[in-house]
Amino acid sequence: MFCLADVCKALEITHVTDVKKRLKKDGVGTAEVIDSIGRTQRATFVNEGNLYKTIFQSRKESAEKFTDWVTSEVLPSIRKNGGYIAGQENMSDDELMAKALMVAQNKIAERDKQIERMKPKEIFADAVSASHTSILVGDMAKLLKQNGVDIGQKRLFEWLRENGYLIKRKGSDWNMPTQKSMEMGLFDIKESTVNNPDGSVRINRTTKVTGKGQQYFINKFLR
């Protein structure tokens, strides 16, 4: 694929948008590129067929030279090696390897930046955001621990109480969700019955973190 803006620049074509309208749509795509000042931009790329269509739209003398360069150097290199580095025909093997390595390192660095910019929601979307299963607070602590947060069940309970998500007043409601966190949909309360030795029945209540809550707390701890 060839960057349409670069092709038009080489052919001295100023109206890139007009050129794009006359190309076959199934041979046109977009991809992210890094501009000269390090910003991520969307650029239009065209296939070989549309490359020639673009060349034919230019009446400049440079179009013929550009065609010769593409057909004699760029395309053979792509077909043989899978890519082309400008000026590679004048480079030694070591220089070409160094240039290719630099290009690869830049690609890796940009990918690392992209990952760094990603929100936890994007990183853990498949594992958590689609989850409809509520989990225990202890399991939530394990999930956070697996993803680099130094916390255990006891400390997570303390954090949830201190930050207003669980009731910290001692009594039957201790460690139950606050009204705020229930309204936010962060927790479920699971009730179960326990038969006492004297024949009476006791209700046990357990706080569980919903799928939405799991996502919420991952965002809280990892942002």
N, C-alpha and C positions, 0 to 999 in steps of 0.2 A: 504493500500500500504506500502511496505517495501523498505527502502533505500538500493539499491544494494551494494553500497560501504561498508556500515556497515555490511551487511550480509556476504559479502566476507571476511571482516576483522575478523568477529567472527569465520568463517570457515577456516581461514588461507589460503584463496585463493588469490593469488597475481595478477593474470591477469584478472581484472574485465572486460575489453573489450572483451576478448575471451568468458567469461561466457555469456555476454550480447548477443553475436552473436548466441548462441545456445538456446535462449529463444523465446517464442512465442511473436511476435511483438505486438499483440493486448493486451498483458498484461504488456507492458512496457511503461512508461511515464516519463516525466521530470517535475521538479518543482524547484522554487527558495528556497534555504536554506541559513542560516547565518552560516558562518564558525567560528572557535574559536577566530578569531581576528576581527569579526564583518563585514566581507565582504559578499556581496551577491553572491552566486555561484549557478550554475545549477547542480542539482543532478538527477540521474536516480532512479526511483522507479519501483517496480515490484509488481504484484498481488500475491495472495496466491498460485496459480498454479505454477507460475514461481519461487516463493520462494522455493517450494519443488524441482523443477528442479535444482535450484542452490545448494540446500543441497545435492542432489544425485551426483553432480559433485565433491563433496569433499570426499576423502577417509580417512580424518583425524578422529581420535576418537572423536574430539570435535564436529563433525557433528551430532553424535547421541545425545550428550548432548544438543546441540543447538536445535535439532528437538523436544526433550522432553520439553525444556523450552518454545518454541514457541507454541506447541500444548497444553501444560498444563496450561500456564499462559497468554501468549500474546493474542492468538486468542480468548479464552473465554472472556477475558477482553474487547477486541474490540467488540465482538458480543454483550456483555451485556451493556457496557458503551459507546461504540463508540470510545474508545481510550485506550492507555496504557501508563503508566508512569513507567519508570524503577525503580524497588525497591518498587513499590506500595504495594506489599503483606506484607511488613514489616512496613508499615506506619500506624499510627493511622488515624482516619477520619480527624482530624484537620490538620495533616501533609500532607495528600493527597490533601485536599482542598487547602492548602497553596501552594503546589507544582503546582497544576493545575492552580491556580490563577497566579502564577509567569509565567508559560508557556503562558497563555492567555495575560498577560501584555506585555511579550516580543513580541508576535505576533502583538499586537496593536501598540507597539512602532515602530516596523519595518514597519508596514503599514503607520504610520504617517510619518516616514522618507521617505518612497517611495512617498507619496503625496507631501511632502516638496520638493523632488527632481524633481517632475513633472514640465514641462514647462507649462506656461499658455496655449500654443497651445493645449496641451493634456487635460488640465482641461476644456477648453471651446470649444473643437473640434466640438462636436455635435451642439452647439448653433451658432457657428460663421463660422468655416472654410468651411462648406458646403453651407454657405449663398450666394445666388446670388442677394440679395436685398440690394441696397444702402440705407443708412439712413442719416438723417440730423446730423449735428455736435452736435446739442442739444441732439439728441437721443444717440449719441456716448458717450456724457458726462454722461447721465443717466445710460448707460450700465456699464461704468467704476465705477460710484458711487455705483451701486448695488453690485459691486465686491470689495468694500473696498477702492476705490481711492477717496479721498476728493477733488472733482473738479466739477465745474458747467459749463454751456455753455459758459459764458463770459470768465472764466479763461482758458477753453480749447481752445477757439479761440485765446486768447493771447499766449498760449503756442505754438500753431501751427504756428502762425506768427513769434514768436521769434526763433523758431527752424527751420525755412526755409521751412515749408510745405505749408503755405499760404502766399500770397503776402501782405506785410504790408504797402506798399506805398499807401497813400490815393489817391483815384480816382476811376474810374469805375472798375478797377481790384482788388480793396481792398477785402481781404478775398477769392479771387479766388486761386485755386491751383497753386503752382509754377511749372515750367517746370519739375523740378526734381521729385516732387511728382506725377505728371501726368505720367511720364515715368515709375515710380515704380508701377503704377496702383492702387494708394491709394484712388483716388477721381474720381467722375464723376461730370460733370457740367450739371445740368438740366436747360433747357431754356424753358420759357413760355412767351406767348404774353399777354400784358395788353392793353386794349383799353382806351385811355385817353379821358376825356370829350370833348376835342377839335377835336376828330375824328382821331387823330394820334395814332399810335401803338408803344408801348414801349416793348422792350425785357427785361425780368427779368432773371437773371442767379443765380442759387442757387448751392452752393457747397454741395455735398453729399459724404459720406464715403462708399467706396465699401466693399464687403465682405472681400476682401484681405486686405483692409485698416483697417477694424475693427480688424482683427486678428493681424495685424502689430502693431497697437497702444495698444492693450491689452498686447502684448508681451513687448512693450516699458515700459508701466506703471507698470506692475506686476512682472517683472523679478527681 
